[in-house]
Amino acid sequence: MLSSGFIHFFELLFIDHLFSLIANRWNLSIILFTLMLGGFAELLERGGGFNALINRVVKRAEKAPMSMQWCAFGLGMICFFDGLANSMIVGKSLAGVAEKNGVPREKMAYIVDSTSSSVACIALVSTWIAYQLAMIQEGFTLAHVEMQTSAFSLFIYSIPYNFYCWFTLILLGLTLLTQWNVGPMRLVNNRSSKGGGVPIVSFPPNTLFRAVWVPILVLILSLFIGLYISGSEKLYWPTSLEQLSISIGEANTARVLVMSAIISLIVACLMNNKPIRQQQEQVHHVIGKGMRKICGPIAILFSAWLLSGILKSLEAHVLLSELLSQKIDISWFPALIFITGAILSFSTGTSWGTMGLLMPLAVPIVLGFDDIAYDLYISPVIAAVFSGAVFGDHCSPFSDTTIVASISCGIEPFEHVKTQLPYALLASGMALFCGFIPIGFGVHPGGLLFLGTGAFVLLISLHKKVFR
């Protein structure tokens, strides 16, 4: 569609798309980070630490599935500072042992994906924050309007209105609490529940700490500290949350991801060297095996990047953005922004690209109304952009987070999208009808979150009664 002839087709494919992907430092860092975490997870698994983790998490055999799911949820909330690292750490750490305890990998992928971008988008300190603040500032710059408050303050004010992220986490919590499965996830769960749990095995008391938690804590701390050091001009203790957030947001994330993976891989080698040698295996062989497991899924990730780039070259996003070119009633504007952002992010698979397109467009439109409209709608509109962007990042088959979540949990991306999409659509529907539509008419966000939670509880109860 883009080329004028057969030769031009290959020129566009290899020079404009394939070579640009290979030359992109961010893409290369993601591939290296993923490969090294594949070896990292294999070391932890072969070292026996995961079995020790099961012994601590699983108190009784019949409670094993729920314990593993809540463990994944808690670890996903802890890794709040980067969505991609969140997906890889949690998935590779727990998916395998959770499956042995009756939790399907598809369910773990849903938990992992739901606690990645959703948490990173509303976290005060994350790798997203600088880009989010830059997009807010860009909107005011294009509107030629001086900001009445800082971009960071506007971001803080927008957090309660980020309905898709909140409802995704609320729905996930209720799903784990009630063990509710809907759509294709019901079939997957019924198939997995037929298996038995993992037998409890005796390990030395320090095995769990040495073999699992030390490497994982090193990975998390090296990411967090590395991001702050990389983004700050001077090495000093941050004096404010805003200063800490900006420093982390301005960090060279690509470099920090690779360096933290190298450091954590070295620590995992040291912590698991003895138990692996007792199994008459070499550490570097175990690392290589873990990396080889990741090669196939990385090819899928690379292909998804290629397809996403071609979709952008076809300017599909320009066609969709024309939906906002006409003036509409300001009361419906947050809902329209969310719908448009969700379509854009789902069709292109990029959350940051959606923010970059919509934020400079949405903010000037809001500023074109009177001052009262600015006071009432600027925060909901900013949150609507973020929510729409996270929707595609959460469930689009082209999203790197979606693909990495499926890779880390050991399933095909299509299976992950198929089983997760009903939950994402439920959360997006609740965000629209119990969030962005009523917020346009002045309803308080706290009441809307409470209303949406109640609606989820009622829906789950009715569904369980009908399909029990």
C-alpha positions in Angstrom: 0.0 0.0 0.0 2.9 2.4 0.7 5.2 1.4 -2.2 5.0 2.4 -5.9 6.5 -0.8 -7.2 8.1 -4.1 -6.3 11.6 -2.7 -5.8 10.3 0.2 -3.8 8.5 -2.2 -1.6 11.7 -3.9 -0.5 13.4 -0.5 0.0 10.6 0.6 2.3 10.5 -2.7 4.2 14.3 -3.0 4.8 15.6 0.6 4.9 12.6 2.5 6.3 11.3 -0.1 8.7 13.6 -3.1 9.5 16.8 -1.1 9.7 15.2 1.6 11.8 14.0 -1.0 14.2 17.4 -2.5 14.5 19.1 0.9 14.9 16.6 2.0 17.6 18.4 1.9 21.0 15.2 1.4 22.9 14.2 -1.6 20.9 17.7 -3.1 21.3 17.7 -2.5 25.0 14.3 -4.2 25.4 15.6 -7.3 23.5 18.8 -7.4 25.6 16.8 -6.9 28.8 14.4 -9.6 27.8 17.1 -12.1 26.9 19.1 -11.6 30.1 15.9 -11.8 32.2 15.2 -15.1 30.5 18.6 -16.4 31.7 17.9 -14.7 35.1 14.6 -16.6 35.6 16.1 -19.9 34.5 18.9 -19.5 37.1 16.3 -18.9 39.8 14.2 -21.8 38.7 17.0 -24.3 38.5 18.5 -23.1 41.8 15.5 -24.4 43.7 14.4 -21.1 45.0 11.1 -21.1 43.3 10.2 -24.4 45.1 11.2 -22.8 48.3 9.0 -19.8 47.4 6.0 -22.1 47.0 6.6 -23.5 50.4 6.4 -20.1 51.9 3.5 -18.8 49.8 1.4 -21.9 49.8 0.3 -22.7 53.4 -2.1 -25.4 52.5 -2.5 -27.3 49.2 -6.2 -26.2 48.6 -5.3 -22.5 48.9 -2.3 -22.7 46.6 -3.9 -21.2 43.4 -5.3 -18.2 45.3 -2.1 -17.6 47.2 0.0 -17.6 44.0 -2.4 -15.1 42.3 -2.3 -12.7 45.2 1.5 -13.0 45.3 1.6 -12.0 41.6 -0.8 -9.1 42.3 1.3 -7.9 45.2 4.6 -8.2 43.4 3.1 -6.3 40.4 2.1 -3.4 42.7 5.6 -3.3 44.1 7.2 -3.0 40.7 5.4 0.3 40.0 8.2 2.2 38.4 8.2 0.6 34.9 5.5 -1.3 33.2 7.7 -3.4 30.9 10.1 -4.4 33.7 7.0 -5.2 35.9 5.6 -7.6 33.3 8.9 -9.4 32.8 9.9 -9.7 36.5 6.5 -10.9 37.8 5.7 -13.2 34.9 9.1 -14.9 34.8 9.2 -15.2 38.6 5.9 -16.8 39.2 4.1 -18.1 36.1 5.8 -21.5 36.0 5.3 -22.4 39.6 1.8 -21.0 39.6 0.9 -23.4 36.7 2.1 -26.3 38.8 -0.3 -25.2 41.6 -3.3 -25.1 39.3 -3.2 -21.5 38.1 -3.2 -21.3 34.3 -0.5 -19.3 32.6 -3.2 -17.3 30.9 -4.6 -16.1 34.2 -1.1 -15.2 35.4 -0.5 -13.2 32.2 -3.8 -11.3 32.9 -2.6 -10.5 36.4 0.9 -9.5 35.2 -0.4 -7.3 32.3 -3.1 -5.6 34.5 -0.5 -4.5 37.1 2.0 -3.2 34.7 1.0 -0.2 32.6 -2.0 0.6 34.9 0.2 1.0 37.9 3.0 2.8 36.0 0.6 5.3 34.6 -0.8 6.5 38.0 2.5 6.1 39.9 4.1 9.4 41.1 7.5 7.9 40.4 7.9 5.9 37.2 9.7 5.9 33.9 6.5 7.4 32.4 6.4 10.6 34.4 8.7 12.8 32.4 7.0 11.9 29.1 3.5 12.5 30.6 4.6 15.9 32.0 6.2 16.8 28.6 2.9 16.0 26.8 0.9 18.1 29.2 3.4 21.0 28.7 3.2 20.6 25.0 -0.5 21.0 25.0 -0.3 24.4 26.7 2.6 25.4 24.4 0.5 24.7 21.3 -2.4 26.6 22.8 -0.1 29.6 23.5 -1.5 29.6 27.1 0.6 30.0 30.2 0.1 27.3 32.8 -1.6 28.4 36.0 0.1 25.5 37.9 2.9 23.1 37.2 2.6 20.1 34.9 3.3 17.9 37.8 0.4 19.3 39.8 -1.9 18.8 36.8 -0.7 15.2 36.7 -1.5 14.8 40.4 -4.9 16.3 39.9 -5.6 13.9 37.0 -4.9 10.7 39.0 -8.4 10.3 40.5 -9.9 10.7 37.1 -7.8 8.0 35.4 -10.8 5.7 35.5 -9.5 2.9 33.2 -6.4 2.3 35.3 -8.4 2.3 38.5 -11.2 0.1 37.3 -8.6 -2.4 35.8 -7.0 -2.8 39.2 -10.4 -2.9 41.0 -11.7 -5.5 38.6 -8.5 -7.6 39.0 -8.8 -7.4 42.8 -12.4 -8.5 42.7 -11.6 -11.3 40.2 -8.9 -12.7 42.5 -11.1 -12.3 45.6 -14.1 -14.1 44.1 -12.1 -16.4 41.7 -14.4 -15.1 38.9 -13.6 -16.2 35.4 -15.4 -14.9 32.3 -15.2 -15.7 28.6 -12.3 -17.9 27.3 -10.7 -17.7 30.8 -13.4 -20.0 32.1 -12.3 -22.8 29.7 -8.7 -22.2 30.5 -9.3 -22.3 34.3 -11.4 -25.5 34.1 -8.6 -27.2 32.1 -5.9 -26.1 34.5 -7.8 -26.9 37.7 -7.7 -30.6 37.0 -4.0 -30.8 37.8 -2.5 -31.3 41.2 -0.4 -29.0 43.3 3.3 -29.0 43.8 4.4 -31.2 46.7 5.9 -29.4 49.7 9.7 -30.0 49.7 12.1 -29.3 52.5 14.7 -26.6 51.8 17.3 -25.0 54.1 15.9 -21.9 55.8 18.1 -19.5 53.9 17.5 -21.0 50.4 14.5 -18.8 49.7 16.2 -15.6 50.7 19.5 -16.4 48.9 18.2 -17.9 45.7 15.1 -15.8 45.0 14.7 -12.6 47.0 18.2 -11.4 46.9 18.4 -11.5 43.0 14.9 -10.0 42.7 15.6 -7.3 45.2 18.8 -6.4 43.4 16.9 -6.2 40.1 14.3 -3.9 41.5 16.7 -1.7 43.5 19.2 -1.5 40.6 16.4 -0.3 38.3 15.0 2.2 40.8 18.4 3.6 41.9 19.8 3.5 38.4 16.9 5.5 37.0 17.3 8.1 39.7 21.1 8.4 39.3 20.7 8.5 35.5 18.1 11.2 35.5 19.5 13.5 38.3 22.1 16.1 37.6 23.8 15.6 41.0 24.0 12.7 43.4 22.1 13.9 46.4 19.1 12.7 48.4 15.9 14.0 46.7 14.2 16.8 48.7 10.7 16.4 47.2 8.5 13.8 45.5 8.4 16.0 42.4 12.2 16.1 42.2 12.4 12.3 42.6 9.7 11.8 39.9 11.3 14.1 37.4 14.7 12.6 37.9 13.4 9.1 37.3 11.4 10.2 34.3 14.4 11.9 32.7 16.6 8.9 33.1 18.2 7.0 30.2 15.8 4.1 30.6 17.3 2.0 27.9 20.8 2.0 29.4 19.5 1.4 33.0 17.3 -1.5 31.9 20.4 -3.3 30.4 22.7 -2.5 33.3 20.2 -3.6 35.9 19.7 -6.9 34.0 23.5 -7.5 33.9 23.9 -6.7 37.6 21.0 -8.9 38.7 22.1 -11.7 36.4 25.6 -11.7 38.0 24.0 -11.8 41.5 21.7 -14.6 40.4 24.8 -16.6 39.2 26.5 -16.1 42.6 23.4 -17.0 44.6 22.5 -20.1 42.6 25.9 -21.3 41.6 26.2 -24.0 44.3 22.8 -25.7 43.9 23.1 -25.7 40.1 26.6 -27.3 40.3 25.1 -29.9 42.6 22.9 -30.9 39.7 26.0 -31.4 37.6 25.3 -28.4 35.3 27.2 -25.3 34.4 25.8 -21.9 35.1 26.4 -20.5 31.7 24.6 -23.5 30.1 21.6 -22.7 32.3 21.7 -19.0 31.3 21.9 -20.0 27.6 19.0 -22.3 27.9 16.9 -19.5 29.4 17.8 -17.1 26.7 17.0 -19.7 24.0 13.5 -20.0 25.4 13.0 -16.3 24.8 14.3 -16.2 21.2 11.0 -17.3 19.5 8.8 -14.8 21.4 11.3 -12.0 20.8 10.8 -12.6 17.0 7.1 -12.1 17.6 7.8 -8.9 19.5 10.1 -7.7 16.7 7.3 -8.4 14.1 4.8 -6.5 16.2 7.1 -3.5 16.2 7.4 -3.8 12.4 3.6 -4.0 11.9 3.0 -1.1 14.3 5.5 1.1 12.3 3.8 0.3 9.1 0.4 1.2 10.5 1.9 4.5 11.5 3.3 5.1 8.0 -0.1 4.4 6.6 -1.3 7.3 8.8 -4.2 5.4 10.3 -3.9 7.6 13.4 -4.4 10.8 11.3 -7.7 9.4 10.0 -8.8 8.6 13.6 -7.7 11.9 15.0 -10.0 13.8 12.6 -12.8 12.6 14.8 -11.8 15.5 17.1 -11.5 18.2 14.5 -15.1 19.3 14.9 -16.3 21.3 18.0 -18.5 19.3 20.4 -20.3 19.8 23.7 -17.6 20.1 26.4 -19.6 17.8 28.7 -19.0 14.9 26.3 -15.4 15.8 25.6 -13.7 13.5 28.2 -15.6 10.5 27.0 -14.8 11.2 23.4 -11.2 11.6 24.2 -11.1 8.3 26.0 -12.9 6.5 23.1 -10.6 8.0 20.5 -7.5 7.2 22.6 -8.6 3.6 23.1 -9.1 3.1 19.4 -5.8 4.7 18.6 -3.8 2.7 21.1 -5.5 -0.6 20.3 -5.0 -0.2 16.6 -1.3 0.9 16.9 -0.2 -0.8 20.1 1.6 2.3 21.5 0.5 4.1 24.6 3.2 6.8 24.4 2.4 7.4 20.7 -1.3 7.9 21.6 -0.4 10.3 24.3 1.8 12.2 21.9 -0.9 12.5 19.4 -3.9 13.3 21.6 -2.5 15.4 24.5 -1.3 18.3 22.3 -4.7 18.1 20.5 -7.0 17.7 23.5 -5.5 20.3 25.9 -5.8 23.2 23.4 -9.5 22.3 22.7 -10.3 22.5 26.4 -8.4 25.8 26.7 -10.5 27.1 23.9 -13.5 27.2 26.2 -14.0 29.6 29.1 -12.1 29.6 32.4 -14.9 27.6 34.1 -14.4 24.9 31.5 -10.7 24.9 32.2 -11.1 24.5 35.9 -13.7 21.7 35.6 -12.4 19.7 32.6 -8.6 20.0 32.3 -7.8 17.2 34.8 -10.5 14.8 33.4 -9.3 15.4 29.8 -5.7 14.8 30.7 -6.7 11.6 32.6 -8.9 10.5 29.6 -5.8 10.7 27.3 -3.8 8.5 29.8 -6.7 6.0 30.2 -7.2 5.7 26.5 -3.5 5.2 25.9 -3.2 2.5 28.6 -6.2 0.6 27.2 -4.3 -0.3 24.0 -1.1 -0.9 25.9 -3.1 -3.3 28.1 -4.8 -5.5 25.4 -3.7 -4.6 21.9 -2.0 -7.5 20.0 0.6 -5.0 18.8 1.5 -3.7 22.2 5.0 -4.5 23.5 3.7 -4.8 27.1 1.0 -7.3 26.0 3.6 -9.4 24.1 6.2 -9.2 26.9 3.5 -10.2 29.4 2.7 -13.3 27.3 6.4 -14.0 26.8 7.2 -13.9 30.5 4.3 -16.2 31.3 5.1 -18.7 28.6 2.0 -18.4 26.4 1.2 -17.3 22.8 0.3 -13.6 22.5 -2.9 -14.5 20.8 -4.0 -16.7 23.7 -3.2 -13.9 26.1 -5.1 -11.3 24.1 -8.1 -13.6 23.7 -8.4 -14.4 27.5 -7.7 -10.9 28.7 -9.8 -8.9 26.3 -13.2 -9.5 28.1 -11.7 -8.1 31.3 -10.2 -5.1 29.5 -13.6 -4.4 27.7 -15.4 -4.6 31.0 -13.0 -2.1 32.6 -13.1 0.2 29.6 -16.9 0.1 29.6 -17.1 0.9 33.3 -14.5 3.7 32.8 -16.7 5.2 30.1 -20.2 4.8 31.6 -19.3 5.1 35.3 -16.4 7.5 34.7 -15.8 9.8 31.8 -19.5 10.3 30.8 -20.8 11.4 34.2 -17.6 13.2 35.1 -18.4 15.6 32.2 -21.5 16.6 34.0 -19.8 17.4 37.3 -20.0 14.2 39.3 -17.2 13.7 41.9 -14.6 11.0 40.9 -14.6 9.4 44.3 -18.3 8.7 44.0 -17.9 7.3 40.5 -15.1 4.9 41.6 -17.4 3.7 44.4 -20.3 3.3 42.0 -18.1 1.4 39.5 -16.9 -1.0 42.2 -20.5 -1.7 43.3 -21.4 -2.3 39.7 -18.6 -4.8 39.3 -19.7 -6.6 42.5 -23.3 -6.8 41.3 -22.1 -8.0 37.8 -19.9 -10.7 39.3 -22.7 -11.9 41.6 -25.3 -12.1 38.9 -22.8 -13.9 36.5 -21.9 -16.5 39.2 -25.6 -17.2 39.9 -26.4 -17.7 36.2 -23.4 -19.8 35.3 -22.8 -21.7 38.6 
